[in-house]
Amino acid sequence: MVRKYKKIKFPSELRFDLTSKDWVVIATGRAKKPKIFKKERRVEIKIPKSKCPFCNIKTQEKPLLVYYQGKKIPLQQGIPKNWTTIVVPNKFPAFLPYPKWEKKIEGNLYQTMNAVGFCELVITRDHEKSLALLPIENIKEVIDSYKERYLTLMKKPFVNYVSIFHNHGAEAAASQPHPHSQIITTPLFDIDLRKALKNSQKHFQRNKKCVNCQMNNWERKVKKRIVFENRNFLAICPFASKAAFEVIISPKKHLSNFEKITEEEEEQLAEVFKVVLGKLYKALNNPPYNFYLKTAPCDGGNYPFYHWHFTVLPKTGIWAGFELGARMEISTITPEKAAAYLKKQ
């Protein structure tokens, strides 16, 4: 006897992430209308300019890079009064430069290593204006800084990966309200990147195509999840979004290494960041967010199958027991609706 089941409309949907091989939950049953996200309360950290360590830049470590209105200033000239972007070593680093990478074993069981590396801050001058509110020229200075410091740091001993990220808002772990990005180098690279490299390589070997290029081509065909695009870059709310309003920014052509970006591509990337962050600012009322770079490691390996990109992840929810225990993220809006809402801004 064949049992007949009444067809029901499921309140949620599982979606498969092609690059991580993880599943995410799109919880349409508890979905929020896009405008609801705009009304969520924000935690604000306010520090007056007089007490801000980044406004009083001379209290920081000796600068590594200084820009003034698009021009790089020779370090021997000192810090100009109206500098616009500056890179300094972090005064409270998690990793420290050291001539040896030392490993220890405890009880033939536990393993430790000294945290060898570099920690730097990329600071924009305006105390109040986040990247979303800056002109494209200033955002390009930030990208210039990312690239230049990457090219310098990748040559240092024990640097196998350069992590570039930006925290905005208290909920996104920005301890200082003054806008700044961070650059941290490590001798290791994280498990998520290892998985992505492995999966990208397998896909490339099996299909003779880059998985990210295939996804980008599909997104440009169906046009359901595109937030913005220009000549060189595409910004989408990914099919398997880890959080509501997640945006991936990636080059349209296949590029493995961020540090090889051209001057024209830097200008185009600055435009995409300006548009995407501006749309999030308007759509979600200046939400807290993190963005971070994923690029091929600089460990001397060859990664032609990998496709570099930035992930912009607004803090639109809090991980609870299920997300932490099952390692399965839940998003409360479909990426299609999120992209459509952002495009209107």
HULIN-V325470 format. One record per residue. N is the residue number from 0. SS is DSSP state (A for helix, B for strand, O for the rest). NEAR is the number of other ideal C-beta (glycine too) atoms within 10 Angstrom. D_CENTER is the distance of its C-alpha to the mean C-alpha in Angstrom with 1 decimal. Layout:
n->(N,N)
ss->(SS,SS)
near->(NEAR,NEAR)
d_center->(D_CENTER,D_CENTER)
This chain:
n->(0,1,2,3,4,5,6,7,8,9,10,11,12,13,14,15,16,17,18,19,20,21,22,23,24,25,26,27,28,29,30,31,32,33,34,35,36,37,38,39,40,41,42,43,44,45,46,47,48,49,50,51,52,53,54,55,56,57,58,59,60,61,62,63,64,65,66,67,68,69,70,71,72,73,74,75,76,77,78,79,80,81,82,83,84,85,86,87,88,89,90,91,92,93,94,95,96,97,98,99,100,101,102,103,104,105,106,107,108,109,110,111,112,113,114,115,116,117,118,119,120,121,122,123,124,125,126,127,128,129,130,131,132,133,134,135,136,137,138,139,140,141,142,143,144,145,146,147,148,149,150,151,152,153,154,155,156,157,158,159,160,161,162,163,164,165,166,167,168,169,170,171,172,173,174,175,176,177,178,179,180,181,182,183,184,185,186,187,188,189,190,191,192,193,194,195,196,197,198,199,200,201,202,203,204,205,206,207,208,209,210,211,212,213,214,215,216,217,218,219,220,221,222,223,224,225,226,227,228,229,230,231,232,233,234,235,236,237,238,239,240,241,242,243,244,245,246,247,248,249,250,251,252,253,254,255,256,257,258,259,260,261,262,263,264,265,266,267,268,269,270,271,272,273,274,275,276,277,278,279,280,281,282,283,284,285,286,287,288,289,290,291,292,293,294,295,296,297,298,299,300,301,302,303,304,305,306,307,308,309,310,311,312,313,314,315,316,317,318,319,320,321,322,323,324,325,326,327,328,329,330,331,332,333,334,335,336,337,338,339,340,341,342,343,344)
ss->(O,O,O,O,O,O,O,O,O,O,O,O,B,B,B,B,O,O,O,O,O,O,B,B,B,B,O,A,A,A,O,O,O,A,A,A,A,A,O,O,O,O,O,O,O,O,O,O,A,A,A,O,O,O,O,O,A,A,A,O,O,O,B,B,B,B,B,B,O,O,B,B,O,O,A,A,A,O,O,O,O,O,O,O,B,B,B,B,B,O,O,O,O,O,O,B,O,O,O,O,O,O,B,B,B,B,O,O,O,B,B,B,B,O,O,B,O,O,B,B,B,B,B,B,O,O,O,O,O,O,A,A,A,O,O,A,A,A,A,A,A,A,A,A,A,A,A,A,A,A,A,A,A,O,O,O,O,O,O,O,B,B,B,B,B,B,B,B,O,A,A,A,O,O,O,O,O,O,O,B,B,B,B,B,B,B,O,O,O,O,A,A,A,A,A,A,A,A,A,A,A,A,A,A,A,A,A,O,O,O,A,A,A,A,A,A,A,A,A,A,A,A,O,O,O,B,B,B,B,O,O,O,B,B,B,B,O,O,O,O,O,O,O,O,O,O,B,B,B,B,B,O,O,O,O,O,O,A,A,A,O,O,A,A,A,A,A,A,A,A,A,A,A,A,A,A,A,A,A,A,A,A,A,A,O,O,O,O,B,B,B,B,B,B,O,O,O,O,O,O,O,O,O,O,O,O,O,O,B,B,B,B,B,B,O,O,O,O,O,O,A,A,A,A,A,A,O,O,O,B,B,O,O,O,A,A,A,A,A,A,A,A,A,A,O)
near->(3,3,4,6,5,4,5,6,6,8,10,14,13,11,16,11,17,16,22,14,12,16,14,24,19,23,18,16,12,9,17,16,10,18,11,13,22,14,9,15,6,13,9,9,11,5,14,8,11,7,8,15,14,21,16,11,17,8,10,17,13,9,18,20,19,22,24,18,13,12,10,14,18,7,12,5,9,12,17,14,6,8,18,21,26,25,22,20,16,17,11,6,16,11,18,11,15,13,7,9,13,9,9,9,9,8,5,6,6,8,9,10,12,15,16,20,25,22,19,24,22,24,24,24,20,13,14,9,13,20,21,21,15,24,11,15,14,21,23,23,27,26,21,20,25,24,20,16,21,22,13,17,19,17,8,14,11,19,22,16,19,27,18,24,14,24,21,27,20,15,18,17,11,19,8,14,18,20,24,21,24,16,23,19,23,19,17,15,18,12,8,12,17,12,14,21,19,12,17,22,15,13,18,17,9,9,10,7,13,20,21,24,16,14,20,24,13,13,22,13,8,10,10,16,24,18,26,20,19,14,10,19,24,22,25,24,28,22,21,20,26,17,20,27,28,22,28,25,22,23,21,16,11,16,21,17,16,22,18,14,21,11,10,10,19,19,17,21,23,23,18,23,25,21,21,23,23,18,21,23,18,14,20,27,14,17,22,20,27,18,22,16,19,22,24,24,20,20,13,6,9,8,16,12,21,25,25,20,23,24,17,22,19,24,22,22,17,7,12,9,7,12,17,9,9,11,10,14,20,19,26,19,23,21,24,15,20,27,24,16,21,24,15,10,13)
d_center->(54.0,50.6,49.0,47.5,44.4,43.7,40.6,38.1,34.9,32.2,30.2,27.0,25.6,23.9,21.5,20.7,17.3,18.5,15.9,15.9,19.4,18.8,20.3,18.9,21.3,21.4,23.9,25.7,28.7,27.1,25.1,24.6,25.3,22.3,24.1,24.4,20.7,21.5,24.3,22.5,23.2,20.7,21.2,21.5,21.8,24.1,25.1,27.6,27.0,30.1,28.5,24.9,24.3,22.0,24.6,27.1,25.3,28.4,28.1,25.0,25.2,26.4,23.9,22.5,21.6,22.8,22.5,25.0,24.6,23.0,25.3,24.6,27.2,29.1,28.6,32.4,32.7,31.0,28.5,29.7,30.4,28.0,25.1,22.0,19.1,19.7,18.3,20.2,20.3,19.3,22.6,21.7,19.9,19.1,20.0,23.0,24.4,27.4,29.8,30.0,27.8,30.1,30.2,32.5,33.9,35.3,38.1,37.3,34.5,31.6,29.6,28.0,26.6,26.1,22.5,22.7,20.0,18.7,16.7,16.1,15.1,14.3,16.3,17.3,20.9,21.3,21.5,21.2,19.0,15.3,13.3,14.4,17.9,18.0,19.7,18.0,19.8,18.1,14.5,15.8,17.0,13.6,12.5,15.9,15.4,12.3,14.5,17.7,16.7,15.1,18.5,20.4,18.8,18.9,22.7,23.1,24.9,23.1,19.7,18.6,14.8,12.6,9.4,7.4,5.4,6.8,8.9,11.2,14.4,16.6,15.5,11.9,13.7,14.0,17.4,18.1,18.1,18.2,14.8,13.2,10.2,10.9,11.6,13.2,15.3,17.0,19.9,18.4,15.3,14.2,16.1,13.4,12.9,16.7,17.3,15.1,17.1,20.3,19.9,18.9,21.9,24.3,23.4,24.0,27.3,28.5,27.7,27.5,24.4,20.6,19.3,16.3,18.9,21.2,18.8,17.9,21.7,22.5,20.2,21.8,25.1,24.9,22.9,22.2,18.5,17.7,16.3,16.8,17.6,19.2,21.0,18.2,15.1,14.7,12.5,13.6,13.6,13.9,17.4,16.5,14.0,13.2,13.4,15.1,13.4,10.3,9.3,8.5,8.9,11.0,14.2,17.4,19.3,18.7,16.8,15.9,15.0,12.6,15.1,17.8,16.5,19.5,20.4,20.7,17.4,15.8,17.8,16.8,13.1,13.8,15.9,13.3,10.9,14.2,15.3,12.5,11.8,15.6,16.3,14.3,16.2,19.4,19.1,18.0,19.6,16.8,14.9,12.9,9.2,6.0,2.7,1.8,4.6,7.4,10.6,14.3,15.6,17.9,20.6,23.1,22.6,22.7,19.9,21.1,20.2,16.4,14.2,11.0,8.1,4.7,4.0,5.1,7.2,10.3,12.7,15.6,17.3,18.2,18.4,22.2,24.6,24.0,20.3,20.7,23.9,23.3,19.6,19.6,17.3,19.1,18.1,20.8,20.5,20.5,17.7,20.7,21.7,18.2,17.9,21.5,21.1,18.1,20.1,23.0,21.4)
